[in-house]
């Protein structure tokens, strides 16, 4: 009987630890210092890289530095961060810290949209609707705008 209880407790403990590791409970990046974000960013944390890029872009806890912002956005995009894709697309679309490139802005938003980012889906729909960085296409505009709306309902 004692052996059975021990096995049950051991299996339960292993399951809880495994579940914790599997879920990797969300980090609260808003509570991290600039230095902590920088350390995580250097360790390929895409979320930290994207936040750090935004900090450099907007001058949050650091002087505005578009070169650093661009570098961190590119790293974050490389690591799959769709928010960074949208933000970098914004920079290219408006020529902020980079030469304006509407096609590149569209492509970044399309990549994020194809990865399930609803704000990118909306952006892609509007770009198709208005012909910004891509030829106007009403059917594709409607597709992406509807997809954006339906993804918000989930």
C-alpha positions as CSV (number, residue, x, y, z in Angstrom):
1,X,0.0,0.0,0.0
2,X,2.8,2.5,0.9
3,X,4.6,1.6,-2.3
4,X,1.5,2.3,-4.3
5,X,1.1,5.8,-2.6
6,X,4.7,6.6,-3.3
7,X,4.3,5.7,-6.9
8,X,1.1,7.7,-7.2
9,X,2.8,10.8,-5.6
10,X,5.9,10.4,-7.7
11,X,3.9,10.1,-11.0
12,X,1.7,13.1,-10.0
13,X,4.8,15.2,-9.2
14,X,6.4,14.2,-12.5
15,X,3.2,15.1,-14.4
16,X,2.9,18.5,-12.7
17,X,6.5,19.3,-13.5
18,X,6.1,18.1,-17.1
19,X,2.9,20.2,-17.5
20,X,4.6,23.2,-16.2
21,X,7.5,22.8,-18.6
22,X,5.1,22.1,-21.5
23,X,3.0,25.2,-20.9
24,X,6.1,27.3,-20.1
25,X,3.9,29.7,-18.2
26,X,3.8,33.1,-19.9
27,X,6.6,35.5,-18.9
28,X,5.4,38.9,-17.9
29,X,7.8,40.9,-20.1
30,X,6.3,44.2,-18.8
31,X,7.9,43.5,-15.5
32,X,11.4,43.0,-16.9
33,X,14.1,45.7,-16.8
34,X,15.8,46.8,-20.0
35,X,18.8,44.8,-19.0
36,X,16.8,41.6,-18.5
37,X,15.0,42.1,-21.8
38,X,18.4,42.5,-23.5
39,X,19.8,39.4,-21.9
40,X,16.7,37.4,-23.0
41,X,17.0,38.9,-26.5
42,X,20.6,37.8,-26.8
43,X,19.4,34.3,-25.9
44,X,17.1,34.2,-29.0
45,X,13.9,35.0,-27.1
46,X,11.8,36.3,-30.0
47,X,9.3,38.2,-27.8
48,X,12.1,40.0,-25.9
49,X,13.8,40.8,-29.2
50,X,10.6,42.4,-30.5
51,X,10.0,44.4,-27.4
52,X,13.6,45.5,-27.3
53,X,13.3,46.6,-31.0
54,X,10.1,48.6,-30.1
55,X,11.9,50.2,-27.1
56,X,14.7,51.4,-29.5
57,X,12.2,52.5,-32.0
58,X,10.2,54.6,-29.5
59,X,12.9,55.6,-27.1
60,X,11.5,53.7,-24.1
61,X,14.2,53.4,-21.4
62,X,16.8,54.1,-24.0
63,X,17.6,56.8,-26.7
64,X,15.9,56.3,-30.0
65,X,18.2,54.2,-32.2
66,X,16.7,53.0,-35.5
67,X,19.7,50.9,-36.4
68,X,19.4,48.9,-33.1
69,X,15.6,48.7,-33.6
70,X,16.0,47.3,-37.1
71,X,18.6,44.8,-35.9
72,X,16.4,43.5,-33.1
73,X,13.3,43.4,-35.3
74,X,15.1,41.4,-37.9
75,X,16.3,38.9,-35.2
76,X,12.7,38.7,-33.8
77,X,11.3,38.1,-37.3
78,X,13.9,35.4,-38.0
79,X,12.7,33.7,-34.8
80,X,9.0,33.8,-35.9
81,X,7.6,36.8,-33.9
82,X,4.5,37.9,-35.9
83,X,4.2,41.2,-33.9
84,X,7.7,42.1,-34.9
85,X,6.8,41.3,-38.6
86,X,3.9,43.8,-38.4
87,X,6.0,46.4,-36.6
88,X,8.9,46.1,-39.0
89,X,6.3,46.3,-41.9
90,X,5.1,49.6,-40.3
91,X,8.7,50.9,-40.4
92,X,9.2,50.0,-44.0
93,X,5.7,51.2,-45.0
94,X,6.4,54.6,-43.5
95,X,10.1,54.9,-44.1
96,X,10.9,55.2,-40.4
97,X,14.6,54.5,-39.8
98,X,14.7,52.7,-43.2
99,X,14.1,53.6,-46.8
100,X,10.4,53.3,-47.5
101,X,9.6,50.0,-49.2
102,X,5.9,49.3,-49.6
103,X,6.5,45.9,-51.2
104,X,8.7,44.8,-48.2
105,X,6.0,46.1,-45.8
106,X,3.4,44.1,-47.6
107,X,5.5,40.9,-47.6
108,X,6.2,41.2,-43.9
109,X,2.5,41.6,-43.1
110,X,1.6,38.7,-45.4
111,X,4.1,36.5,-43.7
112,X,2.6,37.4,-40.3
113,X,-1.0,37.0,-41.7
114,X,-0.1,33.5,-43.0
115,X,1.1,32.7,-39.5
116,X,-2.3,33.6,-38.0
117,X,-1.7,37.2,-36.8
118,X,-5.2,38.9,-37.0
119,X,-3.8,42.5,-37.2
120,X,-1.5,41.4,-40.1
121,X,-4.6,39.9,-41.8
122,X,-6.3,43.2,-41.5
123,X,-3.3,45.1,-42.8
124,X,-3.0,42.7,-45.8
125,X,-6.7,43.1,-46.6
126,X,-6.4,46.9,-46.5
127,X,-3.2,46.9,-48.6
128,X,-5.0,44.7,-51.2
129,X,-8.0,47.0,-51.0
130,X,-6.0,50.2,-51.6
131,X,-3.2,48.8,-53.7
132,X,-0.4,49.6,-51.3
133,X,2.7,47.5,-52.0
134,X,0.7,45.1,-54.1
135,X,-1.8,45.4,-57.0
136,X,-5.4,46.1,-55.9
137,X,-7.4,43.0,-55.6
138,X,-10.9,43.2,-54.2
139,X,-11.4,39.5,-53.8
140,X,-8.1,39.1,-51.9
141,X,-8.9,42.2,-49.8
142,X,-12.3,40.7,-48.8
143,X,-10.7,37.3,-48.1
144,X,-8.2,38.8,-45.7
145,X,-10.5,41.3,-44.0
146,X,-13.1,38.5,-43.4
147,X,-10.4,36.2,-42.1
148,X,-9.1,38.9,-39.8
149,X,-12.6,39.5,-38.4
150,X,-13.4,35.8,-38.0
151,X,-10.0,35.2,-36.2
152,X,-11.0,37.7,-33.5
153,X,-14.2,35.7,-32.7
154,X,-12.2,32.6,-31.7
